[in-house]
């Protein structure tokens, strides 16, 4: 990303959520190349909801996207 990396971006999104600048949880999926387990854990700690490693295919990614949006929607309705 030309202006900021993905981890910085997701930290900013989560900060904006906490400050009330965003009125709901923004689902974020990281797509990373050659991600080791430590890198995946770090991305999740920084605020990513899901980490998908490359190479990824759209048919494999869509169910994860749908599940995440469904989970966020369910959490918002119950919260």
N, C-alpha and C positions, 0 to 999 in steps of 0.2 A: 504494500500500500504506500502510495507516494507521500502522504502527510504524516501518518502515524502507523505503527505496526498494530497487528490484531490484538495483542495483549493490552497495549495501552488503550486502544479503542474500547475494549470490553470493560476495562477498569473504569473508564470515563462514563460509559453507559450505566454501569452499576452505581457509580457515584451519583449520577443524575437521578436514578431511581430513588436512592436513599434521601436525596435532597428534595424530592417531590417534584422535580422538573419533568419527570415522566410519570404518567399516572398508572402504569402497569409494567409488569416484567417484560422485557424485550428478549425473546428467545434468540440465542446466538450459538451457531454451530461453527466450530473451527475446522478448517480443512487444511491438514498439514502433511508435508512430505517427510518421509523417513523419520517419523516421530517415535522416539523411544518412550518407554513407560514413564520415565521421569518427566519428559517433556509433556506428555499427556496429562499427568497428575498436576504439573505446574499450570497448564492452561486451565484446567478445571478449578484449581485454587484461585486463579485470577478472575474467574467469573464466567468462563465458557460453560454452556449447558451440556454440550456434547462435543467430542473431538472425533473427527473422521480422518483416517489416513489416506493419502494418495497411493496408488491411483484409485480414484473413486468413480463410480458410475452412477448416473442419474437414477436408474431404476433401484439401485441400492440405497441411495441417499433419500429418496422421496419418503419411504416408510419412516425413517428416522425423523425427518422434518415433520411429518404428520403426527407422530407420537409426541414429539416435543411440544408442538402447538396445542395438541389435545391436553397434555399434562398441564401446561401453563393456563389454559382456559379453565380446566377443572380446579386448579389451585386458586384462581381468582374468584371463581363462583363459590368455593367453600370458605375462602378467607375473608 
